[in-house]
């Protein structure tokens, strides 16, 4: 399983996007004549509140239990300094990589990830040190907690209706390719994931709304996919 949110998770996500047949259909024409790059913005990443003791076992590799106990109260924000350059080479590779990603890619509690998308193909993914490192036509913004829920299968439409997810970019393109954004969330839920940060339970009312929307969303996605296939068949795309 991949730790979310990390570069390894993002690479697996990109691979699954590239292999997704439904995305090939509904994203036909996406990024042709316009910038289809998407910036994923993960805000309120709790590195200041999360301690090493809160992390899942997979994040700490083979660090002996006695050493884990000694650093359990060190926050993830403090860890890169706590384990300075002299100590890091002695740590398991997974821990070294995690510390590097925390100090490199968490910018004031926010993580920025780039997803290149063109006509259903994922052209590349990467974590960014700054949102200005890549030109993108669209941005999808939510808190870390909300991204966790989407990765665990919450429909993007539920998050949009609840004001928990924002999509920024050309409004006409967003409306035209609404199913693309829903599929981006669906594919994220296919990645085998271990959350780096503890995840709080969903409110019961929101769980009910999510379940109520799943069926209509699937129908709408299937209809749009068939419509796009027909359009290509008759030479409209």
KAGIRA-V855364 format. One line per field, one symbol per residue. ss: DSSP state (H for helix, E for strand, - for the rest). phi: phi as a letter, one per 20 degrees, with the letter a starting at -180 (. if undefined). psi: psi as a letter, one per 30 degrees, with the letter a starting at -180 (. if undefined). A space follows every 50 residues. Layout:
ss=???
phi=???
psi=???
//
This chain:
ss=-EEE--HHHHHHHHHHHHH-HHHHHH-----------EEEEEE------- EHHH--HHH-----HHHHHHH---EHHHHHHH--HHHH----HHHHHHHH HHHHHEE--EEEEEEEEE--EEEEEEEE--HHH----EEEEEEHHHHHHH H----HHHHHH----EEE--HHHHHH-HHHHHHHHHHH----EEE----- ---HHHHHHHHHHHHHHHHHHHHHHHHHHHHHH----
phi=.efddcffffffffffffeefffgffdgnfnenbfefceeddelfeffee effeffgffdldfggffgffdgeffffeggfgefgfeggeeggffgffff fffededlmcddcdcecblneeeqcafdfbfefcfcebcccafgfffgff feoffgfffffemeccddqfgfffffdgfffffgfffgfeffcdffdgde fffgfffffgffegfgfffffffffffffffffemec
psi=kkkkjleeeeeeeeeeeffjeeeeefgkfkgjfljgkkjkjjlhjhfffk lefflleffgbgkleeeeefgfgkleefeeeeiafefefflkeeeeeeee eefefjjhgkkkkkjkkjhfkjfllkkkfkfffkklflkkklleeeeeee fggkkeeeeeefgfkkkkajeeeeeehefeeeeeeeeeffkjkkkekkkl lkkeeeeeeeeffeeeeeeeeeeeeeeeeeeeeggf.
//
